[in-house]
Amino acid sequence: MKRSIYLVPMIFALVASACVGSPKAPEASQIARHIQAHGARSTVASLDRKGQFDAVLERIASGDSTWVNLARPLSQGTDAGDSTGLTIALATALPRNPAAVLRVLDDGPVLGAPAVCGVPFIEPEAGEVKAYLEQTIPAVERVAQTRDTPLRSSCLTSLGRARTQSEARP
């Protein structure tokens, strides 16, 4: 099944608002306190058990800095499926708040520039990738590379590779 990288967050929001009793994410500050008190693995497991992790990913994907900042500590407790979701949420947030996303990137497999900036979406259409890159590359270019955003150049390199690959597709 093909997913639209732009429609997925909107669809999640519509479904969540339409469902009675659908799990709502706790506040970012509550999650941060839980990570401090119980560790990332316990926090992610608790969010998964309560059906709230997807709502957290939606908040991260919104680009809100408070939520994006949770990505790094949460990544320490994710398994393969949750890690993929976190990477996609950050990639979705990248054109919305590139400075915040660039600040949480690291050299790891979940938050690394090749992962987040390499267009990690599941089965996107070529046109969606092109539109995403046309919006994201200039947004990242507008952010200065500083001590807080050391992986900006790596991110732009990964985005450039993704653009080259998308242009090579028939």
N, CA and C of each residue as an Amber inpcrd file, in Angstrom:
protein
   510
   0.8500000  -1.1770000   0.0000000   0.0000000   0.0000000   0.0000000
   0.8950000   1.2390000   0.0000000   0.6310000   2.1550000  -0.8670000
   1.4140000   3.3800000  -0.9740000   0.9570000   4.3720000   0.0920000
   1.9270000   5.0520000   0.6920000   1.6030000   6.0750000   1.6770000
   2.0510000   7.4290000   1.1640000   1.2650000   8.4000000   1.3860000
   1.6380000   9.7600000   1.0370000   2.3680000  10.3610000   2.2300000
   3.5720000  10.8790000   1.9910000   4.3470000  11.4250000   3.0990000
   3.7080000  12.6700000   3.6840000   2.8680000  13.3300000   2.9170000
   2.2040000  14.5180000   3.4420000   0.8470000  14.1810000   4.0480000
   0.2110000  13.1500000   3.5790000  -1.1210000  12.8150000   4.0720000
  -1.0870000  11.9710000   5.3290000  -0.0080000  11.2190000   5.5560000
   0.0390000  10.3240000   6.7050000  -0.1940000  11.0740000   8.0110000
   0.5460000  12.1800000   8.3120000   0.2640000  12.8680000   9.5740000
  -1.1620000  13.4060000   9.6580000  -1.6900000  13.9090000   8.5360000
  -3.0470000  14.4390000   8.5390000  -4.0630000  13.3190000   8.7850000
  -3.8410000  12.1790000   8.1580000  -4.7560000  11.0540000   8.3400000
  -4.7350000  10.5880000   9.7890000  -3.5140000  10.4890000  10.3790000
  -3.4240000  10.1090000  11.7850000  -4.2140000  11.0800000  12.6560000
  -4.0820000  12.3640000  12.3860000  -4.7770000  13.3670000  13.1990000
  -6.2870000  13.2470000  13.0500000  -6.7600000  13.0530000  11.8250000
  -8.1970000  12.9050000  11.6040000  -8.7510000  11.6650000  12.2790000
  -8.0340000  10.5580000  12.1470000  -8.4890000   9.3140000  12.7720000
  -8.4890000   9.4660000  14.2880000  -7.4130000  10.0570000  14.8200000
  -7.3200000  10.2210000  16.2700000  -8.4430000  11.1080000  16.8010000
  -8.7680000  12.1640000  16.0800000  -9.8160000  13.0630000  16.5610000
 -11.2010000  12.4450000  16.3890000 -11.3530000  11.5590000  15.4230000
 -12.6590000  10.9530000  15.1700000 -12.9540000   9.7740000  16.0910000
 -11.9230000   9.1320000  16.5830000 -12.1140000   7.9420000  17.4210000
 -12.3810000   8.3470000  18.8620000 -13.4470000   7.8170000  19.4100000
 -13.7500000   8.0590000  20.8010000 -12.7850000   7.2340000  21.6320000
 -12.1370000   7.8650000  22.5860000 -11.2260000   7.1470000  23.4630000
  -9.8920000   6.8180000  22.8250000  -9.5500000   7.4360000  21.6860000
  -8.2510000   7.1470000  21.0870000  -7.1650000   7.6890000  22.0030000
  -6.0370000   6.9610000  22.0980000  -4.9780000   7.3590000  23.0180000
  -4.4070000   8.7230000  22.6710000  -4.2750000   9.5380000  23.6630000
  -3.7030000  10.8650000  23.5030000  -2.3130000  10.8420000  24.1400000
  -1.3830000  11.5060000  23.5030000  -0.0310000  11.5560000  24.0450000
  -0.0190000  12.3710000  25.3310000   0.7590000  11.9240000  26.3050000
   0.9460000  12.7650000  27.4840000   1.7030000  14.0290000  27.0750000
   1.8040000  14.9750000  27.9290000   2.5560000  16.1920000  27.6360000
   4.0410000  15.8610000  27.5160000   4.7480000  16.6590000  26.7380000
   6.1820000  16.4350000  26.5240000   6.9390000  16.4470000  27.8510000
   6.5630000  17.3450000  28.7330000   7.2510000  17.4280000  30.0310000
   7.0460000  16.1620000  30.8510000   5.8650000  15.5450000  30.7450000
   5.6120000  14.2870000  31.4560000   6.5020000  13.1760000  30.9120000
   6.6440000  13.1440000  29.5980000   7.4930000  12.1270000  28.9770000
   8.9470000  12.3300000  29.3990000   9.4050000  13.5700000  29.3820000
  10.7860000  13.8700000  29.7840000  11.0290000  13.4400000  31.2320000
  10.0830000  13.7190000  32.1170000  10.2250000  13.3050000  33.5260000
  10.2360000  11.7830000  33.6460000   9.3970000  11.1130000  32.8620000
   9.3550000   9.6460000  32.9110000  10.6880000   9.0650000  32.4400000
  11.2620000   9.6460000  31.4060000  12.5690000   9.1740000  30.9180000
  13.6170000   9.3530000  32.0120000  13.6180000  10.5080000  32.6710000
  14.5830000  10.7560000  33.7430000  14.4130000   9.7680000  34.8870000
  13.1880000   9.5050000  35.2440000  12.9210000   8.6540000  36.4040000
  13.0510000   7.1640000  36.1010000  12.6610000   6.7450000  34.8970000
  12.5660000   5.3170000  34.6120000  13.4210000   4.8420000  33.4420000
  13.9970000   5.7710000  32.6970000  14.8070000   5.4090000  31.5430000
  13.9990000   5.3930000  30.2560000  14.7150000   5.4620000  29.1560000
  14.0640000   5.5470000  27.8450000  13.3340000   4.2640000  27.4780000
  13.9530000   3.1150000  27.7300000  13.3250000   1.8490000  27.3430000
  11.9850000   1.6660000  28.0450000  11.9480000   1.9680000  29.3450000
  10.7020000   1.8520000  30.1090000   9.6550000   2.8420000  29.6080000
  10.0950000   4.0470000  29.2690000   9.1710000   5.0750000  28.7860000
   8.5560000   4.6760000  27.4570000   9.3830000   4.2210000  26.5220000
   8.8710000   3.8030000  25.2110000   7.9370000   2.6080000  25.3800000
   8.3270000   1.6560000  26.2170000   7.4710000   0.4820000  26.4480000
   6.1270000   0.8980000  27.0280000   6.1440000   1.8460000  27.9560000
   4.9030000   2.3250000  28.5550000   4.0220000   3.0240000  27.5180000
   4.6400000   3.8740000  26.6950000   3.8790000   4.5580000  25.6490000
   3.3010000   3.5610000  24.6540000   4.0800000   2.5470000  24.2920000
   3.5810000   1.5020000  23.3830000   2.4160000   0.7380000  24.0130000
   2.5940000   0.3490000  25.2570000   1.5710000  -0.4340000  25.9590000
   0.2460000   0.3280000  26.0260000   0.3240000   1.6260000  26.2200000
  -0.8760000   2.4620000  26.3310000  -1.3880000   2.9300000  24.9690000
  -0.6880000   2.5370000  23.8970000  -1.1030000   2.9460000  22.5620000
  -0.8520000   4.4200000  22.2830000   0.1280000   5.0120000  22.9740000
   0.3730000   6.4490000  22.8550000   1.6020000   6.7940000  22.0140000
   2.4070000   5.8150000  21.6490000   3.6550000   6.1440000  20.9590000
   3.3910000   6.7960000  19.6060000   2.3870000   6.3350000  18.8750000
   2.0680000   6.9520000  17.5840000   1.6570000   8.4160000  17.7520000
   0.9390000   8.7270000  18.8190000   0.5570000  10.1190000  19.0760000
   1.7960000  10.9640000  19.3840000   2.7690000  10.3870000  20.0730000
   4.0300000  11.0910000  20.3350000   4.7510000  11.3520000  19.0090000
   4.7700000  10.3490000  18.1300000   5.4130000  10.5220000  16.8280000
   4.7350000  11.6270000  16.0210000   3.4200000  11.7070000  16.0850000
   2.6940000  12.7750000  15.3880000   3.1070000  14.1440000  15.9040000
   3.2670000  14.2570000  17.2110000   3.6770000  15.5240000  17.8040000
   5.1000000  15.8820000  17.3610000   5.9880000  14.8990000  17.3260000
   7.3530000  15.1390000  16.8550000   7.3050000  15.5730000  15.3930000
   6.5170000  14.8790000  14.5820000   6.4000000  15.2000000  13.1530000
   5.8690000  16.6080000  12.9140000   5.1650000  17.1790000  13.8800000
   4.6390000  18.5390000  13.7420000   5.7560000  19.5690000  13.6560000
   6.9370000  19.2120000  14.1620000   8.0620000  20.1320000  14.1480000
   8.1640000  21.0000000  15.3880000   7.2340000  20.8720000  16.3120000
   7.2980000  21.6360000  17.5550000   8.5970000  21.2780000  18.2880000
   9.3970000  22.2860000  18.6020000  10.7150000  22.0610000  19.2110000
  10.6570000  21.2460000  20.4960000   9.6600000  21.4910000  21.3150000
   9.5350000  20.7540000  22.5730000   9.4410000  19.2600000  22.3150000
   8.6900000  18.8850000  21.2920000   8.5210000  17.4700000  20.9600000
   9.7340000  16.9260000  20.2100000  10.2670000  17.6940000  19.2740000
  11.4560000  17.2490000  18.5400000  12.5980000  16.9630000  19.5090000
  12.7220000  17.7770000  20.5520000  13.7860000  17.5860000  21.5360000
  13.6740000  16.2700000  22.2910000  12.5100000  15.6680000  22.3030000
  12.3400000  14.3610000  22.9480000  12.9020000  13.2120000  22.1050000
  13.1620000  13.4730000  20.8320000  13.5850000  12.4000000  19.9340000
  14.8670000  11.7270000  20.4060000  15.8550000  12.5130000  20.7960000
  17.1290000  11.9160000  21.2030000  16.9670000  11.0080000  22.4240000
  16.3600000  11.4840000  23.5230000  16.2250000  10.5560000  24.6550000
  15.3120000   9.3690000  24.3420000  14.2540000   9.5790000  23.5770000
  13.3740000   8.4600000  23.2230000  14.0970000   7.4250000  22.3770000
  14.9950000   7.8700000  21.5020000  15.6880000   6.9380000  20.6080000
  16.5090000   5.9140000  21.3750000  16.8820000   6.2400000  22.5920000
  17.6690000   5.3120000  23.4070000  16.8350000   4.1110000  23.8790000
  15.5220000   4.1910000  23.7100000  14.6680000   3.1130000  24.1860000
  13.8130000   2.4690000  23.1170000  14.0710000   2.7850000  21.8450000
  13.2300000   2.2440000  20.7770000  13.7810000   0.9450000  20.2190000
  12.8550000   0.1060000  19.7280000  13.2360000  -1.0940000  19.0010000
  13.1390000  -0.7680000  17.5120000  13.2600000  -1.7730000  16.6620000
  13.3070000  -1.5300000  15.2120000  12.0910000  -0.7730000  14.6920000
  10.8950000  -1.2020000  15.0380000   9.6810000  -0.5580000  14.5350000
   9.5330000   0.8650000  15.0360000   9.7290000   1.0600000  16.3350000
   9.6160000   2.3960000  16.9000000  10.7390000   3.3010000  16.3950000
  11.9220000   2.7270000  16.1680000  13.0400000   3.5130000  15.6290000
  12.7060000   4.0400000  14.2450000  12.1300000   3.1970000  13.4130000
  11.7330000   3.6200000  12.0690000  10.6980000   4.7320000  12.1500000
   9.7220000   4.5760000  13.0130000   8.7040000   5.6070000  13.1900000
   9.3040000   6.9250000  13.6490000  10.2790000   6.8590000  14.5460000
  10.9240000   8.0700000  15.0440000  11.7240000   8.7530000  13.9390000
  12.4280000   7.9690000  13.1310000  13.1840000   8.5320000  12.0160000
  12.2420000   9.2240000  11.0240000  11.1330000   8.5850000  10.7030000
  10.1620000   9.1630000   9.7660000   9.5250000  10.4230000  10.3570000
   9.2360000  10.4080000  11.6540000   8.6560000  11.5950000  12.2970000
   9.6190000  12.7810000  12.1930000  10.9060000  12.5330000  12.4200000
  11.8920000  13.6190000  12.3030000  12.0350000  14.0900000  10.8610000
  12.0060000  13.1580000   9.9070000  12.0780000  13.5540000   8.4990000
  10.8650000  14.4080000   8.1280000   9.7020000  14.0730000   8.6540000
   8.4920000  14.8540000   8.4070000   8.6120000  16.2400000   9.0370000
   9.2490000  16.3180000  10.1940000   9.4300000  17.5970000  10.8870000
  10.5080000  18.4550000  10.2380000  11.4240000  17.8550000   9.4960000
  12.5820000  18.5720000   8.9650000  12.2240000  19.8310000   8.1730000
  11.2980000  19.7980000   7.2070000  10.9910000  21.0420000   6.4960000
  10.2020000  22.0380000   7.3550000   9.5670000  21.5640000   8.3940000
   8.7480000  22.4290000   9.2540000   9.5820000  23.1890000  10.2780000
  10.6190000  22.5280000  10.7920000  11.4780000  23.1540000  11.7990000
  12.8800000  22.5570000  11.6650000  13.5840000  22.9180000  10.5930000
  14.8810000  22.2990000  10.3400000  15.9020000  22.5400000  11.4450000
  15.8830000  23.7070000  12.0600000  16.8670000  23.9830000  13.1150000
  16.6950000  23.0130000  14.2820000  15.4640000  22.7810000  14.6910000
  15.2160000  21.8620000  15.8110000  15.6410000  20.4390000  15.4560000
  15.2960000  19.9890000  14.2540000  15.6580000  18.6330000  13.8550000
  17.1760000  18.5000000  13.7490000  17.8270000  19.4770000  13.1460000
  19.2870000  19.4100000  13.0150000  19.9760000  19.3650000  14.3750000
  19.3910000  19.9920000  15.3820000  19.9900000  19.9720000  16.7280000
  19.9370000  18.5990000  17.3810000  18.9920000  17.7440000  16.9990000
  18.9000000  16.4310000  17.6490000  19.5850000  15.3180000  16.8650000
  20.0590000  15.6240000  15.6650000  20.7430000  14.5910000  14.8910000
  22.0170000  14.1470000  15.6000000  22.3450000  12.8720000  15.4160000
  23.5930000  12.3350000  15.9500000  24.1910000  11.3950000  14.9070000
  25.1460000  10.6040000  15.2950000  25.7910000   9.6960000  14.3480000
  25.1710000   8.3010000  14.3390000  24.0790000   8.1180000  15.0450000
  23.4860000   6.7960000  15.1750000  22.5680000   6.4090000  14.0280000
  22.0820000   5.1840000  14.0740000  21.2220000   4.6830000  12.9990000
  19.8130000   5.2640000  12.9990000  19.3470000   5.7630000  14.1190000
  17.9900000   6.3070000  14.2090000  17.9790000   7.8040000  13.9290000
  18.8950000   8.5350000  14.5200000  18.9200000   9.9900000  14.4160000
  20.0520000  10.5050000  13.5370000  20.7240000   9.6300000  12.8440000
  21.8120000  10.0480000  11.9760000  21.3090000  10.8010000  10.7590000
  22.1510000  11.6870000  10.2460000  21.7720000  12.4650000   9.0560000
  21.4130000  11.5640000   7.8760000  22.1560000  10.4810000   7.6070000
  21.7580000   9.6260000   6.4820000  20.3620000   9.0120000   6.6700000
  19.9970000   8.7230000   7.9100000  18.6790000   8.1280000   8.1680000
  17.5770000   9.1690000   8.0380000  17.6650000  10.2450000   8.7820000
  16.6060000  11.2500000   8.8260000  16.5410000  12.0530000   7.5260000
  17.6790000  12.4150000   6.9960000  17.7300000  13.2890000   5.8140000
  17.7590000  12.5000000   4.5110000  17.7230000  11.1910000   4.5970000
  17.7640000  10.3510000   3.4050000  16.4010000   9.9700000   2.8700000
  15.3770000  10.7130000   3.2270000  13.9980000  10.4840000   2.7810000
  13.5630000   9.0530000   3.1290000  13.3600000   8.7920000   4.4340000
  13.0830000   7.4310000   4.9010000  11.6330000   6.9750000   4.7920000
  10.8300000   7.6770000   4.0350000   9.4010000   7.3810000   3.9710000
   9.1500000   6.0290000   3.3130000   8.0830000   5.3930000   3.7140000
   7.7380000   4.0590000   3.2200000   6.9610000   4.1930000   1.9180000
   7.5340000   3.6910000   0.8410000   6.9290000   3.6560000  -0.4870000
   6.3080000   4.9760000  -0.9430000   7.0770000   6.0700000  -0.8950000
   6.5060000   7.3350000  -1.3870000   6.4640000   7.3520000  -2.9110000
   5.5530000   8.1030000  -3.4400000   5.4810000   8.3250000  -4.8800000
   6.6170000   9.2740000  -5.2740000   7.1070000   9.1560000  -6.5010000
   8.2100000   9.9960000  -6.9770000   7.8680000  11.4830000  -6.8540000
   6.6610000  11.8620000  -7.1860000   6.2500000  13.2580000  -7.0930000
   6.2460000  13.7690000  -5.6590000   5.9050000  12.9030000  -4.7250000
   5.9100000  13.2920000  -3.3160000   7.3290000  13.5360000  -2.8320000
   8.2500000  12.6820000  -3.2580000   9.6490000  12.8580000  -2.8780000
  10.1750000  14.1680000  -3.4430000   9.8650000  14.4280000  -4.7000000
  10.3210000  15.6650000  -5.3370000   9.7830000  16.8830000  -4.5880000
   8.5090000  16.8950000  -4.2740000   7.9070000  18.0220000  -3.5530000
   8.5200000  18.1690000  -2.1660000   8.7290000  17.0570000  -1.4920000
   9.3560000  17.0820000  -0.1670000  10.7500000  17.6960000  -0.2490000
  11.5470000  17.2490000  -1.2040000  12.9140000  17.7490000  -1.3410000
  12.9400000  19.2190000  -1.7470000  12.0110000  19.6400000  -2.5990000
  11.9480000  21.0450000  -3.0070000  11.6390000  21.9600000  -1.8230000
  10.9410000  21.4430000  -0.8620000  10.6190000  22.2200000   0.3340000
  11.7220000  22.0820000   1.3880000  12.2630000  20.8900000   1.5380000
  13.1770000  20.6000000   2.6390000  14.5840000  21.1270000   2.4170000
  15.1240000  20.9620000   1.2220000  16.5030000  21.3930000   0.9770000
  16.6710000  22.8910000   1.2460000  15.8280000  23.7640000   0.6860000
  15.9910000  25.1950000   1.0010000  15.8040000  25.5070000   2.4910000
  14.9050000  24.7830000   3.1370000  14.6850000  25.0130000   4.5730000
  15.9500000  24.6930000   5.3610000  16.5980000  23.5880000   5.0370000
  17.8390000  23.2060000   5.7320000  18.9620000  24.1700000   5.3640000
  19.0130000  24.6030000   4.1230000  20.0590000  25.5420000   3.6920000
  19.9720000  26.8730000   4.4430000  18.7810000  27.2720000   4.8550000
  18.6070000  28.5400000   5.5740000  19.1390000  28.4810000   7.0150000
  19.3840000  27.2820000   7.5260000  19.9000000  27.1230000   8.8880000
  21.4240000  27.1740000   8.8410000  22.0060000  28.0260000   9.6480000
  23.4620000  28.1240000   9.6970000  24.0530000  26.9000000  10.3940000
  25.2030000  26.4630000   9.9130000  25.8950000  25.3710000  10.5960000
  26.6430000  25.9610000  11.7800000  26.2900000  25.4960000  12.9680000
  26.9090000  25.9770000  14.2020000  27.2660000  24.7740000  15.0590000
  27.7560000  25.0490000  16.2650000  28.0250000  23.9580000  17.2140000
  26.7440000  23.1830000  17.5190000  25.6010000  23.8550000  17.4700000
  24.3170000  23.2020000  17.7620000  23.7910000  22.3790000  16.5850000
  24.2980000  22.6520000  15.3890000  23.8190000  21.9560000  14.1930000
  25.0000000  21.3980000  13.3870000  25.8650000  20.6030000  14.0130000
  27.0790000  20.1540000  13.3240000  26.8130000  19.2220000  12.1410000
  25.6510000  18.6160000  12.0820000  25.3730000  17.6570000  11.0140000
  24.5640000  18.2590000   9.8680000  24.4880000  19.5800000   9.8140000
  23.7690000  20.2550000   8.7260000  24.3250000  19.8480000   7.3710000
  25.6460000  19.9060000   7.2020000  26.2600000  19.5470000   5.9120000
  25.9820000  18.0960000   5.5490000  26.0670000  17.2060000   6.5270000
  25.7680000  15.7880000   6.2820000  24.3120000  15.6050000   5.8710000
  23.4400000  16.3760000   6.4880000  22.0180000  16.3090000   6.1430000
  21.8070000  16.7700000   4.7070000  22.4350000  17.8810000   4.3450000
  22.2880000  18.3800000   2.9740000  22.8600000  17.3900000   1.9600000
  23.9520000  16.7280000   2.3140000  24.5230000  15.7030000   1.4280000
  23.5240000  14.5650000   1.2350000  22.9090000  14.1190000   2.3190000
  21.9260000  13.0290000   2.2270000  20.7020000  13.4540000   1.4260000
  20.2490000  14.6800000   1.6300000  19.1180000  15.1900000   0.8530000
  19.4750000  15.2840000  -0.6240000  20.7010000  15.7050000  -0.9200000
  21.1600000  15.7810000  -2.3070000  21.2070000  14.4170000  -2.9660000
  21.6710000  13.4070000  -2.2190000  21.6780000  12.0290000  -2.7500000
  20.2490000  11.5670000  -3.0320000  19.3590000  11.8840000  -2.1200000
  17.9580000  11.4920000  -2.3140000  17.3850000  12.1660000  -3.5500000
  17.7450000  13.4280000  -3.7670000  17.2620000  14.1320000  -4.9560000
  17.7960000  13.4710000  -6.2290000  19.0820000  13.1500000  -6.2180000
  19.6910000  12.4900000  -7.3850000  19.0020000  11.1520000  -7.6620000
  18.7540000  10.3890000  -6.6250000  18.0830000   9.0940000  -6.7850000
  16.6600000   9.2530000  -7.2870000  15.9540000  10.2620000  -6.7830000
  14.5640000  10.4480000  -7.2110000  14.5040000  10.9210000  -8.6590000
  15.4890000  11.7040000  -9.0790000  15.5310000  12.1620000 -10.4660000
  15.8990000  11.0380000 -11.4290000  16.6230000  10.0470000 -10.9240000
  17.0340000   8.9190000 -11.7770000  15.9300000   7.8950000 -11.9730000
  14.8870000   7.9550000 -11.1220000  13.7650000   7.0150000 -11.2440000
  12.9480000   7.3460000 -12.4860000  12.4870000   6.2970000 -13.1710000
  11.6540000   6.5400000 -14.3660000  10.3060000   7.1270000 -14.0240000
